[in-house]
Amino acid sequence: MTPLQPAARDRALSRLRLAIPTPRTALFGALLWAVTMGASALVTLFLDNWETPAKIRIVTMLFAAGAALAFPIGLFAARLVSQGRRWEVAFAAAFVCLAAATIGLTAGLFALQYRSYYAEWHAPAFTHTWALQFVFTTLIALYQFVVLGIRLYFPLGFLALFAAGVWFARQQR
């Protein structure tokens, strides 16, 4: 493998620096994205007459936390992918990157919570059986999130994702 030439390395570092969102944008965007995705889950759960108020709060907070963590990462990825491109590419990059980061990080938080609940019945840590239980519990949690959790993003979360894509594309002009 050949090392990067200094000019290519400098261009790559410059692209990375330009993709980093400002702290203000990252913070306010994360707060707004968290409130929006939490509200999306909350509205859907209320419309479905779901469980108890305590469980609704937990799920709402899970979706808000996942969104707060995802926004700066999704924004960075979208800026990195769309640098110097047309507004259509910027919109698509924001749409895909924010959706993937939000769903991925929220699913990851769900898997951690799911795993912590079932850990009580698992084998001692770092044994072969524990490793299998850890992997399969995590995979089952991710599957359940895809099947049951994604619907909580509709319709409000999807509309917010579209609006965020438009905002991002306008910022890139």
Steps between C-alpha positions, in 0.01 A plus 500: 500500500644835400477792736290797398686777324517820706264684264243218505527473878449876536192488273356212701560681830351817356186311393468353850544841665239657272253221580514557876190696604541802722438430870198730494342318204578160652357593841184679388441250222539210742254658744245575229545156341460332842181690577359423155579127503384469862176676406458268203522195725276660763224590255500154345492329841211717619303437181550126550384517867828337592581345839554716806616862529831384650575278201400776259748733673779242476445439129470873431826569684671215315400648164603850610839381627568304182410804289717734708800274454425444132460858378865612513616170351240505222573866426875434481445205265262699279743792479787267418308323223348811342793741497511693175197322358163625378205559732332174399801305621509705820131427563544129436813486716325670791193281463694173492769590753260643759261209458776239528666668798171554684368150445840340562579679825148468637503129417838473671366663816198271487731198467703613803185540709365168376829326577517648851150367574586144392853499648358372829427163340819469296812297572800651682676776304761420235419130472420333171132469594489865608650611166233308309226639723639852459514479121158342455329724756640804322393370158150425629477849651604659171247287312223598742592867463478475122164323517339697783701818547533645151126564481534754782680731257190530279353740404656781708859375490487444126373855445776634725756301303373654177516849654853438629605389152361821349670711771830325439481537121429872538797538735732334248428751222 
